[in-house]
Amino acid sequence: MFQDIDFNNLWLIVSKPDNVPVLGLYVLLAFFTGWGLWQGVINDRRKAAGKPIIEDSGEKVHCWPYLTRIEFISLILVMVLLTVWSITLDAPLEEPANPSQTPNPSKAPWYFLGLQEMLVYFDPWFAGVVLPMMIINGLIVIPYVDTNTKSSGYYTVRERPFALFVFFFGFFVLWCAQIFIGTFMRGPGWNFFGIFETWDAHKIVVANNVDLTNVIAARVISPIMSLLGVADTVRLSAVAAFDSQATIGVVIGAALVLGYMGLGPISYLFGRRIRRREEVLDPDTGRVREGAKLATIDAVVGTNPSSPNPMRLMLDLFAISFRLPTAAALAFLRVPSVNGALFGVALVGLVAWFTFGFVTVGVSTGAVLNLAFGLLALLWLRREENWRTMRGVLLEGVPNWLTIKVNDLGLLRYAIVSGLFLMMFGVPAKMVLRWTLAVKYIWVLPGVFNV
């Protein structure tokens, strides 16, 4: 894992005049983000103690001479920094463009590298048109769908957990991380190189573009048919039928994409069902309370126990589909009974998974860091109170939060928020498919578009 560590290559990449300001931006981003979060933590602690928040504490500074003096000193320091910078580092100018020689790697300006990195995982129309359009539209609709009026004009963390999570995930994971990868980890041929890996211009990587339907056929259908003793000719014909250009492949891809995007409406109906059950059903008898009026939504979500319908069964399966795996994963990681043995099994499995996943793509340091993080997470869950807290959040807090959001947002705003949310989380899901199974397309509609 560590035999190809090249610190000299790391220094050459980081010290390039083009990359120095990009690295400085990440340092400033980490500093000011941490500072803002710390201000929010302080405000949360002050409010819990009954004290006024920092913004309302009455601590003010006169513009003259205090603020003006600080700004003047900062101006001088920035001028000194820029002067030293211009002396020690050459301007990132290159020779005149040569039409017969293409730079390798050929990179866009740093602020476009996130989009250029997305081209690795998505079709160009999706990475270059749909995703930027969704980002712009998402920023536009934020003021219209945000129902939380707290934290206006002051820092806080506890009062805006969902907004902070969405911001950090969208900005840091889907944008800043992509720019970092494109700047410091994409070398000749746009191949992926680890932080300490030598940029070899002769590195050859097989860029397989596999469709998810082909993966299903080759890794699921074909082995099952082989175990059943099906003839090779029949098995190969069945595998060919799952091709993305065939009818079955198109149907499976469409079902996966539309089913994923359908999680938004299903979660809305699930939240409405929980809310309606609280409103009209007696928790002791399970019957409709006297005087409670049944609305049309009861017929849709199956709240009325006297009129079961297929949607009721679908919502029950939807709840089971995320509660059972979550409970099983927490139970396995916590290992409350046979602690020693199962904890060792969990740790070995975690080590093997992260080592395989990250070493295969050449990120040795990433594997080590993720193993350390996973070990800390396991040790944290070993404490009974932490495990119960995590279990309560995932199995009780998330459904309750969903019900509150459904009630606050309403149908239209919830549809917009859930659609943008699913699109946002679809990006890392597609990236993981690309890294692990070389899946380029999930749904191929012949002659129209690829997803």
Order of alpha helices (4+ residues) and beta strands (2+ residues): alpha-alpha-alpha-alpha-alpha-alpha-alpha-beta-alpha-alpha-alpha-alpha-alpha-alpha-alpha-alpha-alpha-alpha-alpha-beta-beta-beta
